[in-house]
Structure formats: C-alpha cells, structure tokens
Amino acid sequence: NKYGTSSHTLLLAELTPEGSVIVQMDYATANTVYCPTPTSLGVTIGDSCYVQQFGAGVTTLAAVPSGIGSGATFTGDLVFTGANKVKCIIADSSTSWLVVG
C-alpha cells in the first residue's frame, strides 16, 4: 500500500500473521506512520507488517497521539535513515510494538 501523504495510521488489514503487507511512504518531506495499540486494532501478538520510506522525506514511526489506540510503546529505532529503507513492525504485547530494521 503506497501513501503519498504526510501521515498514515496503520490499518487492521495491513497487519497479518505472515507480515505480507508493505506500507510505503512516498512523500517528499518528513512523514509519520502512526501505530495504534495492537489491542485497539484487533491484531494478535506476532502480527506484523513492513514499512518502507519510499520517498525522500524521512519517515518516523509514532504512537497515535490521542483518542482510541493512543498509548502504544515501541522497542527499536523509530526513525528511518534514508529512501528505500525498510522496518518490520511486530505486535509484541497488547500495547507495544517491536521495530526491527
């Protein structure tokens, strides 16, 4: 799923047991992928997806700032280091994500 916007909030359909979906952020300036808590999305521990900084703008992973799904925590580096870099996001508890890559 390719997004040409300054932000995107992960969707239930993007997280699978196989990690078969790639969320691509194709934006020229800084952009953010918001991650609700795994419980609020309805995913199970181990469900995952890949996120790619496709464009020139630096992509950052972040918790949803307020409302339903806010309060997610992370283990791992949340900021991408360049175009075409990829990270895997894995649900590792009801409120936290493991970020690999």
Helices and strands as residue ranges (DSSP letters): E 2-3, E 7-9, G 12-14, E 22-25, E 31-35, H 38-41, E 48-53, E 59-63, E 73-75, E 86-91, E 96-100
